[in-house]
Amino acid sequence: MNRQRIRKYLTDIATLPGDAAAAWRSDGSAGVWTEVRRRTVDRACGYVRYLVLEADLEGFRRVPPPDGVVMRPFAGADWAALGGLVSCRVAPSFTAALRSGRTCLVAWRDCEAVGYIWFSPAVEECYENFRLLLPPETIYLWQLKVARSARRQGLGGSLVSAGFELALEQGIRRSWMITSPTNTAAQKTVASITASRVLGSITRLKIASWMQSRYSPLHEPLPLQTYICP
């Protein structure tokens, strides 16, 4: 077992108590299980399937933030300022992502972070565990998270809208998102703002340190709405 893998396991153990407590406050028992699963089952093996979605930035619906909420790019490396939204386990990865050119837009209510969204100019193996070439003038919506206290208030839509606005200013015309077929919340959020479609799927099989991924494009893109469960 190499030193890098040993460091990962030690980090998993050291950060679990704090991350589990934060996950309980944010998402209850489901959040705690996610933190445990990432450190155990997901380390050993797993099979996952994702949808690859495309959204049009031109003509998207502008969604203002809820009352009292402001949004601004996050420039610092002190992820503790975002409270339970960012676990100790992923904070180093987020710091590296900022340095590599990814953008994190954070929603604040007074001094409390209540949500964030990430955009990236590329899909990279070091973050996604697979590579996928983006078309020209396309940005990748990496992650979207809203605090439990701020859900069902339109914050997710306003974060996507604000991110799209920034991307348009940079000459971007499309956004890609890679998400689980069961993540209907994110799918509905994007579909409610602009025309969106399913381009294909990515499957990934992992057994210990071996991993293989494959992108399977559809012959013709399908409207995202056909994939969203009622």
N, C-alpha and C positions, 0 to 999 in steps of 0.2 A: 504494500500500500504506500503510495507516494506521499510526500509531505503536504502537497497542496490539498489532497483529499482529506488527510488527517486534520488540517486546519479547518476545512469546511465542517467536519463532524464536530470538532470542538466548538466552533462558532454556533452550530445548531444547538448544542447543549447549553451553552452559556446564555444564549439569547432567548431560549424557549420560555422561561418563567415570565419575563417582562412582556414578550410579544403575545403570549397566551392571555395575560391579564388585559392587555390593550385590545386584543381581538374579542374578548368576552364583552368588554364595554361597547365595542363597535358593532359586532355582529352576533353576539350570543354564543351558544354552543357550536353553531356551524363555523364561526370564525376560529374558535379554539381548535376544532378538528382540522381545519385547513392548515393551521400552523404545525400541528403534530404530523399531519399527512406529508407535508412538504419535507419534513426532516426524517421520515421513515419510509413509507411506501414509495413515495416519488423518487427517493434516492436509489431504491433497489430496482424497480421496474415499473412499466406502465405503458398503456396505449391511449393516445388521445387523438381526437379529430377536431379540426377547427374549420370555420367558414372564413373565406376571404371575401370581404365586402368592399365595394367601391361607392363613393358618394361624390356628388357634384358640388363644388364650392360656389360656382356662379349661380346667383339667384336663390341662395339658401335663405331660410327664414331667420331673421335676427331675433334672438331671445334675450331680453334684458335680465340682469341678475335679480334675485329676490331683494326685497327692501333690506338695506343695511349691509349688503354684501358687495365687496369690491374684489376685483381680480387683477393680479399682476404676476409677471414672470418671477420665478424663484431663482435667485442668483447665489445665495449662500449655500454652505455645505452643512449647516446645522439643522439636520432633519428633525431633531427633537422639537423644533419650533412648530412642527406640524402635528405634534401630539401623537395620538394613536393611529393617525392615518398612514404613517410610515413605520414599519417595524424595524427594530434594530438589525435584524438579519439582512434586510434589503437596502439599508441606508448606504453602505459602501458602494453597492451597485448603482444606486441613484446618483451618488457623487461622481462616479466614473461616467455615467450617462450624460450628465451636464457637461463634463469636460470634453466629451466626444462630439458635442454639437446638438444633443437632444434638448428640447425646450420643455420646461415644466411650468404650467400656468396654475397658480393657486388661488382659490377663492377664500377670502377672509371675512369673517363677521366680527367686527371689533379686532381683538387680538387673537381670535381663535380661527385656526384653519378648518374649513368645513368641506373642502373638496379640492381635487386637483385633476389635471389632464396633462398627458405627455404627448408631444409630437416629435417625430424623428424623420430625417431625410433619407433613412435607409433601414432595411430589415437585416439585422446582423446576428450571426450565430452566437456571439458571446452574450446576447441578451434574450433572444428568442429560441435558441437551440436549433435554429435552421436559418437558411438564407432564402430570400425571395427578392428578385430584381423588381424595383419599382419603375413604372413608366415615367417618361419626362413630365415635369410640372406636377408631380404627385408627392404628397406628404403622407407619412404613416402615423395614424393615431395609435399610439402604443398602449396607453393605459388611461382609464377613467375611473375615479373613485369619489364617492360622496359620503360624508359622515352620516351615520344613522339619524342624528338630530336634524339634519337638513334635507332628508329625502322627501319625495312627494311635494316638493316646492318649486320644481322647475329648474333646480340648480344644475343638474346634469346637462340639460339642453342649453343653458346659458354658458356653461364651460365649453361645450362643443362649438357653440356659435362664436364665442370670443376667440377660440383657437382658429376657427376658419377665417375670421376677420384678419388675424395676424398673418395667416398663410397667404391670403389673397394679396396683402400688401407686398409680399415677397414674390408675387408672380405665380403662385401655386393655383392650380385649377381643379385638382381632384384630391381626394383623401382615400387611403386604404385602411382597413381595420381587419385584424385577425382575431376572431372571438369564438368561444364555444357555442355550438348550436343551441345550448340551453340558456345562454345569457341573453334572454329576451329583453331585459331591462336596457342594456346597451344598444341592442338592435332597434328597439322602439324609439329610443332617444334620437339616434341618428336618422332613422326613417321619418321622424316627425319634423325634421328640420329641412331636409333636402332629398331629392331623388336619389335612391340608393338601390344597389343591385348585388346579387351574389355572383362572383366570378368563378368560384371553384372551392376546393377544400384542400387542407393540408392534413396528412396523417403522420403521426410520429410514434415509433416503437422504441422503447428503451429497456435494455436488460443489463443491469449493472453499469459498466462503463461504456457499453456498446449502444449506439443510438443511430437510427436511420429515419429520415424524413422524406416525404414525397408530396409534391404539389400536383393536384389533378384539376386542371381547368375545365369548366363546362364548355360544351360546344357553342352555346349561346348563353350570355348572362341572363339571369332570371330576376324579376323584381324582388327585393328583399321582403316585401309584405307577404309573399307566398310561403316564406320560411318561418314567419313569426307566429307562434301559437297564440290563439285568442286569449 
